[in-house]
Amino acid sequence: MTYFFETYGCEMNKAESAAAEQLLLARGWTKALNEQVADLVIINTCSVRATAESRIVGRLGYYTGLKALRAGTPGAKDKTLDDAARLIAEKGPVPLTLVVMGCMAQRLLHTLKEQFPVVDYVVGTYAKNSLGTIVTAVERGQKPFELDEDPAYSFASLSVEQGAFSSFVPIMNGCNNFCTYCIVPYVRGREVSRPLSQIKTELDQLSQRGVKEITLLGQNVNSYNSDGLTFPALLEAISNHLEKTNSSIKWIRFESSHPKDLSDELIHVIANNPYVCKGIHLPVQHGSSQILKRMNRRYSREDYLCLVQRMKENISDLSLITDIMVGFPGETEEDVEQVLSLMDEVQYQSAFMYYFNPREGTPAAKYEDQIDIEIKKARLQKIIDKQLSITTAVLSKRVGKTVTVLADAVSRDNSAELLGKTEQNERVAFAAEKSLIGGFCTVHLDSLSGNTFRGTIV
């Protein structure tokens, strides 16, 4: 039988989709050419922004038409559904099972199927273990049934994509911070840390597959705490395990980090542990202390800048990536100027930038001083323009350096070149044999084209 995934949102969703895919592959399923011809489609959803949910709602409308066609419903339109039309012309009506999982599924756990009857199963945050039962039901041709939720979040045993040299490794789930704009604590639940023994087992499995780089995932990895083991201690324990087992894994990344929980101990580990990459995702969200307080971020502009200064003083070749939101309720033009000045001071390599989008159920959605959408868009464009110039300046300073690059693909623009990434997550194109894919190469950064370096292997 065949499957197809649509995954939206964060890296945690990508990891959970990859874990579900491993379950299907282990049971002999194969990936379909596309969703039109799959026996099972799983949509892994995101609720962080309303635009993500709107897109998913649109897709559910699309699947309503697709399922009608696949079921042989009289009058079902096959326009733009050529593959599905060919399938039923060849085999007759073929059932399609649609599963919706992830944060939107959790947020609308008890109403999604009522709103969208096309959905067969709604798999919330605490029901992911039901996927195996769902797969069995599809294999047996059984009708959809109601799912039971587990009392606690469970981590998948393996979340690597086949043939990948990089892999996500979830180490915790949930968030206790309750930023006033964020839906995550409501759909992911409270923080749960994954035991070290489980993490080590997954690392060993990944090493057997030749994985070279891992990204430790959590909504706030800095607050990891399993049986007293803190996040800095976890990084050291993982590194020691990789060294002891002669693992193929040589690089460790992590995200996301909350600035209030990034300790001096963690700075020391990043600075001195050769396994830990020096490209750090450190979301600031805003540059105004007043707005940060209304966001319930629990640090001020000054706190954040002091943290960045300590990191820069102690971590050589540090590169920072951030998240920035504008248009938060009550934001003034002066507040926006503080964002721009903070960007100038920190000099981020890159940033994920967006405007405030009220999420139903969060405190900020009820604030009275909402900002007009056109003003939000104009302010967002200001910070995008600012970051584009900063990114060019930051990357240009790297030209002339010799760096280690993990080669992970053949360039789409030139088949004689490979593409890879540095510790700082910079993209590099360089001429090399395809046999080097999946390995570490020493490369001189010759020039910068857009946001991609061109280099020479040395």
C-alpha positions in Angstrom: 0.0 0.0 0.0 1.1 3.6 -0.5 1.3 6.8 1.6 1.8 10.5 1.2 2.7 13.2 3.7 2.0 16.9 3.8 3.9 18.5 6.6 3.5 22.1 7.7 5.3 24.2 10.3 8.3 23.6 12.5 11.2 21.1 12.5 9.4 19.2 15.3 6.6 18.4 12.8 9.1 17.4 10.2 10.7 15.0 12.7 7.3 13.5 13.7 6.4 13.0 10.1 9.7 11.3 9.5 9.0 9.0 12.5 5.6 8.1 11.2 7.1 7.4 7.8 9.6 5.0 9.4 6.6 3.1 10.8 5.0 2.8 7.4 8.2 1.7 5.7 8.8 -0.9 8.3 5.4 -2.4 7.5 6.2 -2.6 3.8 4.4 0.5 2.6 5.8 2.6 -0.2 5.7 6.4 -0.9 3.1 7.4 -3.5 4.0 9.5 -6.5 1.6 12.1 -5.1 -1.5 12.5 -2.9 -3.9 11.7 -5.7 -2.9 8.0 -5.9 -2.0 7.3 -2.2 -4.0 4.9 -0.1 -3.2 7.0 3.0 -2.5 10.7 3.3 -1.3 12.2 6.5 -1.4 16.0 6.9 0.8 17.2 9.8 -0.5 20.6 10.7 0.7 23.8 12.3 -1.3 26.3 14.4 1.4 28.9 15.1 0.0 31.3 12.6 -3.5 31.7 11.2 -2.1 31.6 7.7 -0.9 28.1 8.2 -4.3 26.9 9.3 -6.0 28.8 6.4 -3.8 26.9 4.0 -4.7 23.6 5.6 -8.4 24.4 5.4 -8.0 25.0 1.7 -6.3 21.7 1.4 -9.1 19.9 3.2 -11.5 21.4 0.6 -9.2 20.0 -2.1 -9.3 16.6 -0.5 -13.1 16.6 -0.3 -13.1 16.7 -4.1 -10.3 14.1 -4.4 -12.0 11.6 -2.1 -15.3 12.0 -3.9 -13.5 11.2 -7.2 -11.6 8.3 -5.7 -14.8 6.9 -4.3 -16.4 6.9 -7.7 -19.1 9.5 -6.6 -21.3 10.4 -9.6 -20.6 13.9 -10.8 -17.3 14.2 -9.0 -15.0 16.5 -11.0 -11.6 15.2 -12.2 -10.3 18.6 -13.3 -6.7 18.9 -12.2 -6.9 15.4 -10.8 -5.5 13.5 -13.8 -3.5 10.9 -11.8 -6.6 10.1 -9.6 -8.7 9.8 -12.7 -6.3 7.4 -14.4 -6.2 5.4 -11.2 -9.9 4.8 -11.0 -10.2 4.3 -14.7 -7.7 1.4 -14.3 -8.8 0.0 -11.0 -12.3 1.4 -10.3 -13.1 3.2 -7.0 -10.1 3.2 -4.6 -10.6 4.4 -1.0 -8.4 7.2 0.3 -7.9 7.5 4.1 -7.1 11.0 5.3 -5.4 11.6 8.7 -4.9 15.1 10.2 -2.3 15.3 13.0 -0.2 18.0 14.7 -1.0 21.2 16.4 -4.1 22.2 14.5 -5.5 18.7 15.1 -4.9 19.2 18.8 -6.5 22.6 18.9 -9.6 21.4 17.0 -9.5 17.9 18.5 -13.2 17.6 19.1 -14.6 19.7 16.2 -12.4 19.1 13.2 -14.2 16.1 11.9 -17.5 17.9 12.4 -16.3 20.9 10.4 -14.6 18.7 7.7 -16.2 15.3 7.3 -13.5 14.5 4.7 -11.2 13.8 7.6 -11.1 10.2 8.7 -8.8 10.5 11.8 -7.8 13.4 14.0 -4.6 12.6 15.8 -3.8 15.0 18.6 -0.5 15.6 20.4 -1.2 12.7 22.8 -2.5 10.2 20.3 0.4 9.7 18.0 0.8 6.1 19.2 -2.5 5.4 17.4 -0.9 5.7 14.0 0.0 2.0 14.1 -3.6 1.1 14.8 -4.8 3.4 12.0 -2.4 1.8 9.5 -3.7 -1.7 10.5 -7.3 -0.5 10.0 -6.4 0.8 6.5 -4.6 -2.4 5.6 -7.7 -4.4 6.6 -10.2 -2.1 5.0 -11.9 -1.2 8.2 -14.1 1.8 8.7 -12.6 4.8 10.7 -13.0 4.7 14.5 -12.5 7.1 17.4 -9.0 7.3 18.9 -8.0 7.2 22.5 -5.5 9.8 23.8 -2.5 8.7 25.9 -2.2 10.4 29.3 1.4 11.6 28.5 3.4 12.7 25.4 5.5 9.9 23.9 8.6 10.3 21.8 9.1 8.3 18.6 12.1 5.9 18.5 13.5 7.1 15.2 12.8 10.2 13.0 15.4 10.0 10.2 14.6 10.2 6.5 16.1 7.4 4.5 19.4 8.4 2.8 19.7 11.6 4.9 23.0 12.7 6.3 21.2 15.1 8.7 18.5 14.2 11.2 16.3 15.8 13.7 16.3 14.3 17.2 13.5 15.5 19.5 14.6 15.8 23.1 11.6 17.6 24.6 8.1 18.6 23.8 5.8 21.4 25.1 6.4 24.8 26.6 5.8 26.3 30.0 6.5 29.9 29.1 3.1 31.2 27.8 4.3 34.1 25.7 1.1 36.1 25.2 1.0 35.7 21.4 1.8 32.0 21.3 -0.5 29.0 20.8 2.2 26.4 21.4 1.6 25.7 25.1 -2.0 25.1 24.5 -1.5 22.6 21.6 1.8 21.0 22.7 1.1 20.9 26.4 3.6 21.3 29.3 7.3 20.6 28.9 8.3 16.9 28.9 12.0 15.9 28.6 13.1 12.8 26.8 15.3 10.4 28.9 19.0 10.3 27.9 18.8 6.5 27.4 16.2 6.9 24.7 18.3 9.7 23.0 21.4 7.5 23.0 19.5 4.6 21.5 18.3 6.8 18.6 21.8 8.2 18.1 23.2 4.7 17.8 20.5 3.9 15.2 21.3 7.1 13.3 25.0 6.3 13.3 24.3 2.9 11.8 22.6 4.8 8.9 25.6 7.1 8.4 24.1 10.3 9.7 26.7 13.0 10.2 24.7 15.8 11.8 21.9 16.0 14.2 19.6 18.8 15.4 18.2 18.4 18.9 14.7 19.7 18.9 12.3 21.2 21.4 10.1 24.2 21.9 12.6 25.4 24.4 15.7 23.1 24.5 17.4 25.3 27.1 14.9 24.2 29.8 15.6 20.5 29.2 15.7 18.6 32.5 15.4 14.8 32.7 16.1 13.4 36.1 18.2 16.4 37.0 20.2 16.4 33.7 20.3 19.9 32.4 20.7 20.9 28.7 24.4 21.8 29.0 25.0 18.4 30.7 22.9 16.7 28.0 25.2 18.1 25.3 28.3 16.9 27.1 26.7 13.4 27.7 25.7 13.1 24.0 29.2 14.2 22.9 30.9 11.7 25.2 28.6 9.0 23.9 29.4 9.9 20.3 33.1 9.8 21.0 32.9 6.6 23.0 31.0 4.7 20.3 33.0 6.1 17.4 29.7 7.5 16.0 29.4 8.8 12.4 27.7 11.8 13.9 30.2 14.7 14.2 28.0 17.8 14.5 25.3 18.7 17.0 22.9 21.6 16.4 19.9 22.6 18.6 16.7 24.7 18.5 14.8 26.5 19.7 16.5 28.4 22.5 14.8 30.8 24.9 17.2 33.6 25.8 16.1 33.7 29.4 17.3 30.1 29.8 20.6 30.3 28.0 23.1 30.0 30.8 26.8 30.8 31.1 27.3 27.0 31.5 25.7 26.5 28.1 27.9 29.2 26.6 30.9 27.4 28.0 29.8 24.1 26.4 29.2 25.7 23.0 32.6 27.4 23.1 34.6 24.4 24.1 32.8 21.3 22.8 34.0 20.4 19.3 30.7 18.6 18.5 28.5 21.6 19.1 28.1 23.8 16.0 28.6 27.6 16.4 25.5 28.6 14.5 22.9 29.4 17.2 19.2 30.2 16.8 18.4 32.8 19.5 14.9 34.3 19.0 14.7 37.9 20.2 11.1 38.5 18.9 11.4 42.3 19.5 13.8 45.1 20.4 11.7 47.1 22.7 11.6 46.2 26.4 8.0 47.5 26.6 6.9 45.1 23.9 8.9 42.2 25.3 7.2 42.7 28.6 3.7 42.6 27.0 4.8 39.5 25.1 5.8 37.9 28.5 9.2 37.1 27.1 10.7 37.6 30.6 13.8 39.4 29.5 14.5 43.0 28.5 16.3 44.4 25.5 19.3 45.0 27.8 19.2 41.4 29.1 19.3 40.1 25.6 22.1 42.3 24.4 24.2 41.4 27.5 23.6 37.7 26.7 24.7 38.3 23.1 27.8 40.1 24.3 28.8 37.2 26.6 28.3 34.8 23.8 30.4 36.8 21.3 33.2 37.2 23.9 33.4 33.5 24.6 32.4 31.7 21.4 34.7 32.0 18.4 33.1 32.1 14.9 29.7 32.5 16.5 26.8 33.1 14.1 23.4 34.1 15.3 20.0 33.5 13.7 16.8 35.0 15.2 13.0 35.4 15.0 11.6 38.9 14.9 7.9 39.9 15.1 6.5 43.4 14.3 3.0 44.7 14.6 2.4 43.5 18.1 -0.5 45.2 19.8 0.5 48.6 21.2 3.7 48.8 19.1 4.8 52.3 18.2 7.1 53.6 15.5 9.7 54.2 18.2 9.4 50.5 19.2 10.1 49.5 15.6 13.2 51.8 15.6 14.4 49.8 18.6 14.0 46.6 16.6 16.1 48.1 13.8 18.8 49.4 16.2 19.0 46.0 17.9 19.5 44.3 14.6 22.3 46.7 13.8 23.9 46.0 17.2 23.7 42.2 17.1 24.4 41.7 13.4 22.4 38.5 12.8 23.4 36.2 10.0 19.8 35.7 9.1 16.3 36.1 10.6 12.8 34.6 10.4 10.6 37.7 10.2 6.9 38.1 10.4 4.1 40.3 11.6 1.9 39.6 14.6 -1.0 37.3 13.7 -3.6 37.0 16.6 -4.2 33.4 17.6 -7.6 32.6 19.1 -7.2 31.5 22.7 -4.0 33.6 23.4 -4.0 36.7 25.6 -2.6 39.0 22.9 -5.5 38.2 20.6 -7.7 40.1 23.1 -5.6 43.2 23.4 -7.5 46.2 22.4 -4.7 48.2 20.7 -4.3 46.0 17.6 -2.3 47.3 14.7 -3.7 47.8 11.2 -2.7 45.1 8.8 -1.2 47.6 6.3 0.9 49.2 9.0 2.1 45.7 10.0 3.1 44.9 6.4 5.0 48.2 6.1 6.9 47.6 9.3 7.7 44.1 8.3 9.2 45.3 5.1 11.4 47.7 7.0 13.0 44.9 9.0 13.3 42.6 6.0 15.2 45.3 4.1 17.4 45.9 7.1 18.2 42.2 7.5 19.0 41.7 3.8 21.8 44.3 4.1 23.0 42.9 7.4 23.1 39.4 6.0 25.2 40.5 3.1 27.6 42.4 5.3 28.0 39.5 7.8 28.5 36.8 5.1 30.9 39.0 3.2 33.3 39.1 6.1 33.6 35.3 5.9 35.0 35.4 2.3 38.7 34.3 2.4 38.2 31.9 5.4 38.9 28.1 5.2 36.0 26.1 6.8 34.7 22.6 7.2 31.7 21.8 5.0 29.3 18.9 5.2 28.6 18.0 1.5 25.0 17.0 1.2 23.9 17.3 -2.4 24.7 17.9 -6.0 24.2 21.5 -7.1 21.0 22.0 -9.2 22.8 24.8 -11.2 26.0 22.8 -12.0 26.2 19.0 -11.8 30.0 19.3 -11.4 29.5 21.1 -8.1 28.4 20.0 -4.6 26.4 21.9 -2.1 27.1 21.8 1.6 26.7 23.6 4.9 29.2 25.0 7.4 29.0 24.9 11.2 27.3 28.3 11.0 24.7 26.8 8.6 26.0 28.8 5.6 25.5 27.3 2.1 28.6 26.6 0.1 28.9 25.5 -3.6 32.3 23.9 -4.7 33.6 21.7 -7.4 34.1 18.1 -6.2 33.3 14.5 -6.9 29.9 13.1 -6.1 31.6 10.5 -3.9 32.2 13.2 -1.3 28.5 13.6 -0.6 27.9 12.8 3.0 31.4 13.6 4.0 33.2 16.6 5.6 35.4 18.7 3.3 37.8 21.5 3.9 36.8 24.4 1.6 38.2 27.9 1.0 35.4 30.5 0.7 36.4 32.3 -2.5 33.4 34.6 -3.0 29.7 35.2 -2.2 26.9 35.0 -4.6 23.6 36.1 -3.0 23.6 34.1 0.3 25.6 31.2 -1.1 29.4 31.0 -0.9 31.5 29.7 -3.8 34.5 27.8 -2.7 37.5 25.6 -3.6 38.2 22.3 -1.9 41.6 22.2 -0.3 
